[in-house]
């Protein structure tokens, strides 16, 4: 009997401890939710405040410009109005810069209604320049479900939402978008700035995690087929580089040495695409690697 009572007491104590732990977990979850909700609310207020100021300055600017077109104004009045326009333009420009800088930091709340879903806005940028905005609509209480979104299709939005809190979800989405924007911008720069040494079209996947091209880095040199692959959609530099000389196209040019191709591989995996290609074609690199090439 005494043994049974002891077991019963231990069972009751264990249950009470479990309940206490569960209560603490709920409290922590509640505090985290309130913190996230407060952060989103503050972001919303900042965005709305900036937009109100911007609209007000735009309104004043239009009024000032209209007044300047009116006939019969005295020179003194025109000077005053001109100063108003100059001042309004300067303030509007400054406000626009502040808003852009705020947006370039990552995420903002684009619109929130009393009983409406929350629309998260992700502004992407590269080298300080705004690129594109993406939108994600979620439940106001964050029930780990995305209602609508304009994100690229290769981002696992549903999977991220179902196994993440709101803060983690937002952080992961930003990582995906940052990497995608970086790869996409690099590809566009390569097409624009290195077209003279690229033979034909550059092939790439929609997510820009696979790129294939043929380049002729030197005049009258061997063409090389370059294949770049990224192991993760969060990578900004290729994980795999395959360089294959197209010897058949150049009968009088010797095959590049293995050491030279290794050097190029290192450049592609440590530098941006345009930097790597520029380094390869530069006279400095040609001089550095001339000893590695096979004799013609």
Number of C-alpha atoms within 10 A of each C-alpha: 6 7 8 9 10 11 12 12 12 12 12 12 12 12 12 12 12 12 12 12 12 12 12 12 12 12 12 12 13 12 12 15 17 12 12 15 16 12 12 17 14 14 17 17 14 16 17 15 11 16 15 12 15 19 12 13 20 16 12 17 19 13 14 19 14 11 16 17 10 9 7 8 12 9 9 9 13 16 13 14 18 16 13 17 20 14 14 20 16 13 16 20 14 13 17 16 12 13 16 15 14 17 19 19 12 18 21 23 21 17 15 14 9 7 8 12 18 21 21 21 20 24 22 23 20 15 8 10 11 14 13 12 15 15 18 21 19 21 15 15 11 15 12 18 16 17 13 11 16 11 17 14 10 10 17 13 18 12 12 19 21 13 12 13 17 20 11 13 17 18 12 19 19 18 14 20 23 21 20 23 20 20 25 19 18 19 19 12 14 19 15 11 13 16 14 11 16 19 14 10 11 16 14 17 10 12 18 22 23 17 18 17 16 21 23 18 21 14 9 10 15 22 25 22 17 18 18 21 19 19 12 13 18 20 18 22 21 23 15 14 20 14 15 15 19 15 15 10 10 14 9 12 16 15 20 20 14 11 13 16 19 13 14 18 19 12 18 23 17 13 15 19 21 19 14 18 20 16 18 19 15 13 12 11 14 16 10 10 17 12 12 16 16 13 11 8
